[in-house]
Amino acid sequence: MPADQVPVEMRPRLLAWGIRYLLPHVWYLYPPGELLIQAPFEICLETMMTAAKPSVQRLHLSNIFAGGRRYHIQPTPGGFRIVTTHKVFWRQRRRTKPTAILSGRFAPIGDDLTQIELDIRIRTGYLLDFLLLPAFMTSILIYVPWNSTLVTMLIVLLFTLSWFGHRYNAMMEAHAMVWFVKKSLADFIPVQFMALEGDTANVLYDNRDFEEAWQKFYTRYRME
């Protein structure tokens, strides 16, 4: 249906639907996530900012800096923002530009429990950057005396490959930043134990039950 034939009352609804569909598939890299930390948010932020600095005193974090990767943390009202870069190996003293942004918001739960809400999106400048090379090649291809169908397919292929290449690179950086957050706050992530059913035969409730079970096991083992 042409745009001018869409009823006026349906246009805001279609616009809202388009935004809800495009944002998760174009701008955002992963669905929003949550992380539960057993520490006040001030300690969470201080721990991450300390972990972002490579040090021989924190060798257990050395793998997050592989390939010369660095993490840049900026405190924001009620949260933080992280971007990451790494070395350009063919040019000394040169680093890549950030392609993704991780935003975190602190939601305190009590005195020593904090929920961190995370979302990751492509940096706006990098999102538009995928148009540059395909647009330049398109300006050349349209003057090539080839079949118009072939030219159209090549142009579509160029934009598609550029988009997927840019998005894949941004997703790799997003994965590295999420890993950094979890790794740096690992000491504060509460351990969750799987709950067992009360009527499970293998659950032992006191020392006497344990001793009886052990004696049965030992007797059976000796008889074998």
ZAMARGU-4260 file (C-alpha; in steps of 0.2 Angstrom, whole numbers, plus 5000, padded with zeros to 4 digits):
<rodrens>
0) 5000/5000/5000 | 5007/5017/4995 | 5012/5028/5010 | 4999/5042/5004 | 4985/5029/5005
5) 4988/5024/5023 | 4975/5030/5034 | 4981/5045/5045 | 4976/5036/5061 | 4987/5021/5057
10) 5003/5031/5053 | 5009/5033/5071 | 5006/5015/5074 | 5016/5010/5059 | 5030/5022/5064
15) 5030/5015/5081 | 5031/4997/5074 | 5045/5002/5063 | 5055/5009/5077 | 5052/4994/5088
20) 5058/4983/5074 | 5073/4993/5068 | 5081/4997/5084 | 5084/4979/5090 | 5090/4973/5072
25) 5100/4989/5067 | 5105/5000/5082 | 5106/4988/5096 | 5118/4973/5096 | 5110/4962/5110
30) 5094/4962/5119 | 5095/4971/5136 | 5103/4961/5150 | 5104/4961/5169 | 5118/4957/5181
35) 5116/4954/5199 | 5131/4960/5210 | 5133/4958/5229 | 5141/4975/5232 | 5136/4993/5232
40) 5136/5002/5216 | 5151/5013/5221 | 5161/4998/5224 | 5156/4990/5207 | 5161/5006/5198
45) 5177/5008/5207 | 5182/4989/5204 | 5178/4990/5185 | 5189/5006/5183 | 5203/4998/5193
50) 5202/4982/5182 | 5202/4993/5166 | 5221/4997/5170 | 5233/4982/5166 | 5243/4978/5181
55) 5255/4963/5186 | 5245/4963/5202 | 5230/4957/5192 | 5237/4944/5181 | 5220/4934/5182
60) 5213/4948/5171 | 5227/4948/5158 | 5217/4938/5145 | 5204/4952/5143 | 5219/4963/5137
65) 5224/4951/5123 | 5228/4959/5107 | 5232/4976/5115 | 5213/4978/5119 | 5209/4992/5132
70) 5193/4998/5140 | 5188/5016/5143 | 5175/5018/5157 | 5165/5035/5159 | 5154/5037/5174
75) 5137/5043/5170 | 5122/5048/5181 | 5116/5032/5189 | 5128/5021/5179 | 5142/5020/5167
80) 5147/5019/5149 | 5161/5008/5141 | 5170/5008/5124 | 5184/4997/5119 | 5199/4999/5107
85) 5214/4988/5102 | 5230/4990/5093 | 5232/4992/5074 | 5246/4980/5072 | 5252/4987/5055
90) 5254/5004/5062 | 5263/5008/5078 | 5255/5019/5091 | 5238/5018/5082 | 5222/5012/5090
95) 5206/5007/5082 | 5190/5018/5085 | 5176/5011/5095 | 5162/5003/5086 | 5150/4999/5100
100) 5145/5007/5116 | 5140/4997/5132 | 5129/5007/5144 | 5125/5001/5161 | 5113/5007/5174
105) 5114/5004/5193 | 5098/4998/5202 | 5102/4996/5220 | 5093/4982/5229 | 5096/4984/5248
110) 5112/4989/5256 | 5124/4977/5248 | 5115/4971/5232 | 5115/4980/5215 | 5107/4975/5199
115) 5116/4982/5183 | 5105/4984/5168 | 5116/4982/5152 | 5112/4987/5134 | 5124/4988/5119
120) 5122/4998/5103 | 5132/5002/5088 | 5141/5019/5089 | 5131/5031/5077 | 5146/5036/5067
125) 5151/5018/5064 | 5133/5014/5059 | 5134/5027/5045 | 5151/5022/5040 | 5146/5006/5032
130) 5138/5017/5018 | 5154/5025/5013 | 5163/5012/5003 | 5147/5005/4994 | 5142/5022/4990
135) 5159/5026/4982 | 5158/5009/4972 | 5140/5013/4967 | 5145/5029/4959 | 5158/5020/4948
140) 5147/5005/4944 | 5132/5015/4938 | 5143/5021/4923 | 5150/5003/4919 | 5142/4997/4902
145) 5136/4981/4910 | 5119/4973/4911 | 5108/4984/4923 | 5102/4968/4933 | 5120/4963/4936
150) 5125/4981/4941 | 5110/4981/4953 | 5114/4964/4961 | 5132/4970/4963 | 5127/4986/4972
155) 5115/4977/4983 | 5129/4964/4987 | 5141/4978/4992 | 5129/4986/5004 | 5124/4969/5012
160) 5142/4964/5014 | 5147/4981/5021 | 5133/4980/5033 | 5136/4963/5040 | 5155/4966/5041
165) 5152/4982/5051 | 5139/4973/5062 | 5150/4958/5065 | 5165/4969/5071 | 5153/4979/5083
170) 5147/4962/5090 | 5164/4956/5093 | 5168/4972/5103 | 5151/4970/5112 | 5156/4953/5117
175) 5173/4959/5124 | 5165/4972/5134 | 5152/4961/5142 | 5166/4948/5146 | 5176/4962/5154
180) 5161/4967/5165 | 5158/4950/5171 | 5177/4946/5173 | 5180/4961/5183 | 5165/4959/5195
185) 5167/4940/5196 | 5171/4941/5215 | 5154/4950/5218 | 5143/4939/5208 | 5133/4928/5220
190) 5134/4909/5217 | 5117/4902/5214 | 5115/4884/5219 | 5102/4873/5210 | 5087/4869/5221
195) 5083/4851/5225 | 5066/4843/5228 | 5063/4839/5246 | 5058/4821/5242 | 5074/4817/5232
200) 5081/4801/5238 | 5099/4807/5237 | 5097/4822/5249 | 5105/4819/5266 | 5098/4830/5280
205) 5110/4826/5295 | 5126/4817/5300 | 5116/4801/5304 | 5109/4800/5287 | 5126/4803/5279
210) 5134/4789/5290 | 5121/4777/5286 | 5122/4780/5267 | 5141/4779/5268 | 5141/4763/5277
215) 5129/4755/5264 | 5140/4761/5250 | 5156/4755/5259 | 5148/4738/5263 | 5142/4735/5245
220) 5160/4740/5238 | 5168/4728/5250 | 5156/4714/5245 | 5160/4717/5226
</rodrens>
